């Protein structure tokens, strides 16, 4: 019996070793296949000629092969992201002299950006599109996942980023002229010095704090559509919001120091507790704006429109506050 038991033990041990050896060989074979697929896709990406169009289909095949590789082999996603980002940067560099009109990016660049923006595990790695010229005036990036993307100095004029997730993205100095960002998630995004002229930011989420949240410091938002946007506690220090549509926007706690709100539509906006002596408000529409506990000490509201005495009943004022004709400071209630 002892000999039989010893034989079974030895046989089982040998079987386990054989199984482990088989698994190791299988893993090595799979790794070899992944390496071969990666090499083949890189080779396809590098297919160029003088016209850059004759081998477009080959490059597109390489891009979609890398997309499949990200799905089949998650550990290889960081390498794929680096390769595709480098492809975009080298094939769509932002020129020193900006053209007046942006032509659509080439099909391979659009495909690479689209694949990256819909990658399986977006939290794994930052996308680096810094210094690029991306003519993406299509719906391909609607709902794109660009969490933490580096878009510093990029040109995204007329891009359609409706509903895109740009939480924590670096958009420092990015040209977002006439871009569609309605419903986009821009929480904690850095928009310092960004050009958002004519941008559609309806119902975009720009919440944060002046120190760690949505940074719109010195951003150009001239004529931007921020209808219903959440700008609570956003940093708008020095931002240009002239003629911007801020109807029903939440600006509570936002930093408006030296912000230009001349001609801005602030009707129905939430300005609770705001300091308005630091903003330029000539011609701004304050019809129905909530000014509860707003600090109007020293504010020049003489040229705003739509303001009524009822709106400022609970606001703080003094003799230096300038109000429009026909609007009187409320009489302080006796203590």
URHULIN-V796139 format. One record per run of one state. SS is the DSSP state (@ for helix, = for strand, . for the rest). FROM is the first residue (numbers start at 0). TO is the last residue. Records with the same first field share a line. If there is no record, write none. Layout:
BEGIN
SS->FROM-TO + FROM-TO
END
This chain:
BEGIN
.->0-0 + 45-54 + 72-72 + 91-91 + 93-105 + 117-126 + 128-130 + 133-137 + 141-143 + 145-148 + 150-153 + 155-158 + 160-163 + 165-168 + 170-173 + 175-178 + 180-183 + 185-188 + 190-193 + 195-198 + 200-203 + 205-213 + 215-218 + 220-223 + 225-228 + 230-233 + 235-238 + 240-243 + 245-248 + 250-253 + 255-258 + 260-263 + 265-268 + 270-273 + 275-278 + 280-283 + 285-288 + 290-293 + 295-298 + 300-303 + 305-308 + 312-314 + 316-320 + 322-334
@->1-44 + 55-71 + 73-90 + 106-116 + 138-140 + 309-311
=->92-92 + 127-127 + 131-132 + 144-144 + 149-149 + 154-154 + 159-159 + 164-164 + 169-169 + 174-174 + 179-179 + 184-184 + 189-189 + 194-194 + 199-199 + 204-204 + 214-214 + 219-219 + 224-224 + 229-229 + 234-234 + 239-239 + 244-244 + 249-249 + 254-254 + 259-259 + 264-264 + 269-269 + 274-274 + 279-279 + 284-284 + 289-289 + 294-294 + 299-299 + 304-304 + 315-315 + 321-321
END
